[in-house]
């Protein structure tokens, strides 16, 4: 029985040692937060945001660019603003506009919301904004922290430089 106990104890020690080794190996790679760099996380910034002065008192459009310098993708899931009770995300393919629940922000790329393309629709406006006014937007993402920006209201004919 002494030999059997030694074998059982050795097997238990080996199992514990392997479990510890596997746990230690698994922590440093992939999605762990132990690394110092951004690795596979998104790094988002917003630029070029504007609202053309709306023609109607209860509806406006919004445009902006979300840049992602990080190695991980994200999704724009919603935008909130005191200006509008509802802000919806829309894609445009050809002449077809479709409301969507999110828009992709690719790793190392950008999401561009522009006139004639993907865009925001603001409805149930608190007031009709005037040219020169600044409107606060908070962008919400699937994984990144929200980003709050001040968005200028521009003339209807405004076209940003690319």
Secondary structure, 3 states (H helix, E strand, C coil): CHHHHHHHHHHHHHHHHHHHHHHHHHCCCCCCCCCCCCCCCCCEEEEEEEEECCCCCCEEEEEEEEEECCCCCEEEEEEEECCEEEEEEEEEECCEEEEECCEEECCCCEEEECCCCCEEEEEEECCCCCCCCEEEEEEEECCCCCEEEEEEEECCCCCCCC
